[in-house]
Amino acid sequence: MPTPQTFANHTRWQAPVHFFIMPVMLINVIWSIVLFVKAPGPTAGWWIVVSFTLFGLVAFVRLNPLKAQDRIIRLEERLRYQQILSPALCQRASELEPGQIIALRFAGDDELEELVSAVLAGKFRRNSDIKRAIKHWRPDRFRV
């Protein structure tokens, strides 16, 4: 059985991306700049452009699926709100910002109404504050 998910361990790290590909791309950018400073020229300048492009490509390849997942999470949570929240609070839930909805996905059904009310009342300044307030963590193991 996997370790229960909590605020302390819910962050997902993809080792190949976070600890190999991104550092290599960053080193590549720095190295291309160093080479340009040592021996300026059109070829060295072009490698700076290519290095930044590769770094950007890796970032987009990582961030675009996260955006799609955020849209799916928002849809799932809106359906969940219809099942759990009172009709009045469910209607007010449309005022929630996407980051707040994404943070609230970890809240158990028994505390969701209380937390949504608190978020709408402005009791939390950051999304991480919402996550810290959750007492009964509902894990999300599908995020990549």
Secondary structure as the mmCIF struct_conf table of DSSP 4:
data_model
#
loop_
_struct_conf.conf_type_id
_struct_conf.id
_struct_conf.beg_label_comp_id
_struct_conf.beg_label_asym_id
_struct_conf.beg_label_seq_id
_struct_conf.end_label_comp_id
_struct_conf.end_label_asym_id
_struct_conf.end_label_seq_id
HELX_LH_PP_P HELX_LH_PP_P1 PRO A 2 GLN A 5
TURN_TY1_P TURN_TY1_P1 PHE A 7 ASN A 9
HELX_RH_AL_P HELX_RH_AL_P1 ALA A 15 PRO A 16
HELX_RH_PI_P HELX_RH_PI_P1 VAL A 17 ILE A 21
HELX_RH_AL_P HELX_RH_AL_P2 MET A 22 LYS A 38
BEND BEND1 ALA A 39 ALA A 39
BEND BEND2 GLY A 41 GLY A 41
HELX_RH_AL_P HELX_RH_AL_P3 PRO A 42 ILE A 84
BEND BEND3 LEU A 85 LEU A 85
HELX_RH_AL_P HELX_RH_AL_P4 PRO A 87 ARG A 92
HELX_RH_3T_P HELX_RH_3T_P1 ALA A 93 GLU A 95
BEND BEND4 LEU A 96 LEU A 96
HELX_RH_AL_P HELX_RH_AL_P5 PRO A 98 LEU A 104
TURN_TY1_P TURN_TY1_P2 ARG A 105 PHE A 106
STRN STRN1 ALA A 107 ALA A 107
HELX_RH_AL_P HELX_RH_AL_P6 ASP A 109 LEU A 120
TURN_TY1_P TURN_TY1_P3 ALA A 121 GLY A 122
BEND BEND5 ARG A 125 ARG A 126
HELX_RH_AL_P HELX_RH_AL_P7 ASN A 127 ALA A 133
BEND BEND6 LYS A 135 HIS A 136
STRN STRN2 TRP A 137 TRP A 137
#
